[in-house]
Amino acid sequence: MGNAVFSYTPDAPDATPWEAALGLTSRSRLARMGQAQTGLPVAAFARFAKVSGVPRDALAATIHITLRTVQRRQDDTGRLSANASERLVRLAELYARASVVTGSDALAKQWMQTPREAFGGRTPFEMAASELGAREVEDLLLRVEHGVFF
């Protein structure tokens, strides 16, 4: 009897506008990690800002870079650093999750930019500037999705 290898590949839903803006090619976290470590194209930054409606300076601050650094990367390597890329991927995943929970991309954009009492009056977008804050946003989305409020 030969060794059989079984694998399951679920049908991938269409990429969200935020994932498409970054050029994410897979829903696999491992694959996304590889893309982030290589560095996303600098053009992904501008596309994400446009799709999310977030001003470029606010987006740069949230992923902990300056607009000058974005310009310099465009001129030099054409890629963002691994850290900035990873933060952009994390942000795109939050927007995608908010889209699922709210039921639309437009509502997700609004939800991410609306101050929340659970965050001391800060917006989910502002919270996403740190890993711990992003986890809090994910937690709130999970609670909203399951109707758990306190």
TAVENMO-V398919 format. One record per backbone hydrogen bond with DSSP energy under -0.5 kcal/mol. CO is the residue of the C=O (numbers start at 1). NH is the residue of the N-H. If there is no record, write none. Layout:
co: {CO	CO}
nh: {NH	NH}
This chain:
co: {4	8	16	17	18	19	19	20	28	29	30	31	32	33	34	35	40	41	41	42	42	43	44	45	46	47	48	49	49	55	56	57	58	59	60	61	66	67	68	69	70	71	72	73	78	81	82	83	84	85	86	87	88	89	90	91	92	93	94	95	96	97	98	99	104	105	106	107	108	109	110	110	111	111	112	113	114	116	116	117	119	122	123	124	126	127	130	131	132	133	134	135	136	137	138	139	140	141	142	143	143	144	147}
nh: {6	10	20	21	22	23	24	23	32	33	34	35	36	37	38	39	80	44	45	45	46	47	48	49	50	51	52	53	54	59	60	61	62	63	65	64	70	71	72	73	74	75	76	78	42	85	86	87	88	89	90	91	92	93	94	95	96	97	98	99	100	101	102	103	108	109	110	111	112	113	113	114	114	124	125	115	124	119	121	120	122	116	127	128	129	130	134	135	136	137	138	139	140	141	142	143	144	145	146	147	148	147	149}
